[in-house]
Amino acid sequence: MITIALSKGRLAEQALDLLEKAGYDVSAGREKSRKLILEDPNTGLRFILAKPADVPTYVEYGAADLGVVGKDTLLEEGRQLYEVIDLGFGKCRMCVAGPAELKGKLDTIPNKRVGTKYPNITRAYFEGVKKESVEIIKLNGSVELAPLIGLSEVIVDIVESGRTLYENGLDVLETVADISARVVVNRVSMTMKADEIKPMIAKLKEQVEIMNKEG
Ligand code: PRP
């Protein structure tokens, strides 16, 4: 039995579609209910539906053998696991954003306050990459509000279409990282369940290559 941790929401649907294209029966995973464990003993697959930020935790501890999760969560959580496939969907960018008038002037503001749901990514970027110390203010959502209301000068957040920023008079100031969905594998499962997991990785990679060719 292979246990797959899915990030509840759109990413889960896309992950199931991909597994199906790769030849797996994922009907158990599509059950519309409030159940959090969905399994079919005949297919040897068990799906668990977790909050995206918890997927790497389930996989690191071996509660799940494999997981599908955004690179943003992986960067933030910094868990010990194998990242084996870039699935190419769930694409977006992790950005520093703020009022449009700060474009090109980010480095001129001293002692910046940065609002974000991603304190580790923010610290790694400002302190690690830019060698600049900033005050990080942890938020849990609607992060764009922070510079609008004077809580912080800038934010570090996910930008997908750019619509949330645009409609709030904000703009991308710098790109921190390109994000997309990844397949991660527990380090012990990779060896102990190699007979099941390695072919699964190979089939998924094949499908991703087809998808990429199709554009
Ligand atoms: C995410 C992100 C941005 C928005 C970006 O928020 O934090 O706010 O989506 O998307 P866009 O560029 O297409 O507008 P989410 O919807 O996950 O909610 P949150 O505010 O609770 O984080």
Boltz pocket constraint, residues with backbone or C-beta under 6 A from the ligand:
constraints:
  - pocket:
      binder: B
      contacts: [[A, 140], [A, 141], [A, 142], [A, 143], [A, 144], [A, 157], [A, 158], [A, 159], [A, 160], [A, 161], [A, 162], [A, 163], [A, 164], [A, 165]]
      max_distance: 6.0
